[in-house]
Amino acid sequence: MEIPAPGLPARVRIHEVGPRDGLQNEKATVPVEVKAEFVRRLAEAGLTTIEATSFVHPKWVPQLADAEELYPRVAALPVALPVLVPNERGLDRALALGARRVAVFASATESFARANLNRTVDEALAMFAPVVARAKVADVHVRGYLSMCFGDPWEGAVPVARVVRVCRALLDLGCDELSLGDTIGVATPGHVTALLDALAAEGVPAGALGVHFHDTYGQALANTLAALQHGVTTVDASAGGLGGCPYAKSATGNLATEDLVWMLRGLGIDTGVDLDRLVATSDWMADRLGRPSPSRTVRALTHKDR
């Protein structure tokens, strides 16, 4: 039953991260044909933004070493296909294949910046500056990911002011949008509201923000609802709840796209996603991976709890 709640957006854009963030931590190599079919099925389910892959060095993320082979297989799909680029070399590889949307990934904490990029926070920002500048010259949309916005496995709670500073720096570099990452899943709705209030006070509009929640403590949907109440209309999610973070071992799966769509549909919020087709896609991928989907909605609608 659809029962709208006051103060919520009429439509939400889901930024689907399953093919990239969802698969990057898989130990067994997923064949490029399966990845391409996954992206195609997600597009057919109505998702309009699907993060396809990452142009990082294969040494660091072996699962995504086939980026050059995968991207041409999906490039003709009528959807946005953002890709991650860690540096200028990654940008060169993405632009050579015609990518029109790229993302850089920064950290709000020094510990994670060191673990993920082997740089300080400010050194990473300096590395991204020419990447963003060149992308903008090429009229390419740039997303800035910011990890550890709420908590860090080495440093604990992350001060809101520190997150705001790095967000402001990414926007000043020229990023078109930011994704606020709860990398280890420790955020709660009050913390989400406090961060969004602080960003608004610094002139960062909700329309420039997306949210990226992990469900470690079962708070991802509650946190998403808090963000929607604050005017955010872009939500990252991963089909079937796939994913984690190879550099933060306490990071469990992303918010499942199906669970998000179920909640939004109940609130009367349009996503353009066909839930039945999406569930079928995640069930298909779960079979390819040889394990059940973590998504509660997938399990409920497929009657699978194995």
Buried (B, 14 or more C-beta within 10 A) or exposed (E): EEEEEEEBBEEBBBBBBBBBBBBBBBEEEBEBEBBBBBBBBBBBBBBBBBBBBBBBBEEBBBBBBBBBEBBEBBEEBEBBBBBBBBBBEBBEBBBEBEBBBBBBBBBBBBBBBBBBBEBEBEEBBEBBBEBBBBBBEEEBBBBBBBBBBBBBBEBEEBEBEBBBBBBBBBBEBBBBBBBBBBBBBBBBBEBBBBBBEBBBEEEBEBEBBBBBBBBBBEBBBBBBBBBBBBBBBBBBBBBBBBBBBBBBEBBBBBBBBBBBBBBBBEBEBEBEBBBEBBBBBBBBBBEEBEEBBBBBBBBBBBEEEE
